[in-house]
Structures are given as structure tokens and as C-alpha cells.
Amino acid sequence: MDQIEFQHASHRGWIKELDYFQDEVKIFQNELVKVWQQNIQSYSIQEHIQEYRSILMKKLIHIDDYRHRILDLERKMAVGELDTIASTHAELASLMQAFKEEFETLKTTFHRFVVKHD
């Protein structure tokens, strides 16, 4: 497999991962609604819910941004603009890895919050 094929395969994999993360965020948002409904009288829990809503919205923005970056790389590869592809791919790989790690941390803390207040 040459470098371009490897990068293309990576991009497809990243898009699938981003789809998964987006689905997870939707699930988290639904769980927040349930926690909100069960704790409507608790101001401190409502603050935490708002904080998580904000975090989840930021995650959706990052997901959208990464999707656009991947599609831009694919477009550049398709038209033969290969000068910066390797460095941009490496940078995006690093960003994706960091995003996955941050998302796993969020997932853990979020589930702890939901279990505690569900």
C-alpha cells in the first residue's frame, strides 16, 4: 500500500470514528435531558448539566471541523496537490488521537455524573 492509499484509508477510518463520536454525543444529550427532568429542582445539578451541554456542543463543533479538514485533504489528494499532504495528514492524525483520548475521558466523567444523578 503506497502512502496515498494509506492516507485515504486513514481518512475513511477517521470519518467512521467521527460518525461514532457524533452518535455518542447525541446519546449523551438524551441522557442529560433525563437527568435534567429528574433533578429539575436542584440548581447545582442544573449548572453541571449546562456545563456538559456546552462541552458536548464544542465536541460537535470539533467533529464538524475535523470532517471538513479530512474532506479538504481528500480533495487535495484528488486534484494532485500533494506538497503538504503528508504534514497535514500527520497533524490531523495527532489531533484525532488527542480528540479520542479527550472523548474517552469525557465519556468516563459524564457516565459517572449520570449514574450519580439518575
KAGIBEL-V259156 format. One line per field, one symbol per residue. ss: DSSP state (h for helix, s for strand, l for the rest). phi: phi as a letter, one per 40 degrees, with the letter a starting at -180 (. if undefined). Layout:
BEGIN
ss=???
phi=???
END
This chain:
BEGIN
ss=llhhhhhhhhhhhhhhhhhhhhhhhhhhhhhhhhhhhhllllhhhhhhhhhhhhhhhhhhhhhhhhhhhhhhhhhhhhhlllllhhhhhhhhhhhhhhhhhhhhhhhhhhhhhhhhhl
phi=.cdccccccccccccccccccccccccccccccccdccbcccccccccccccdcccccccccdcccdccccccccccccgccdbdccccccccccccccccccccddcccccccccbc
END
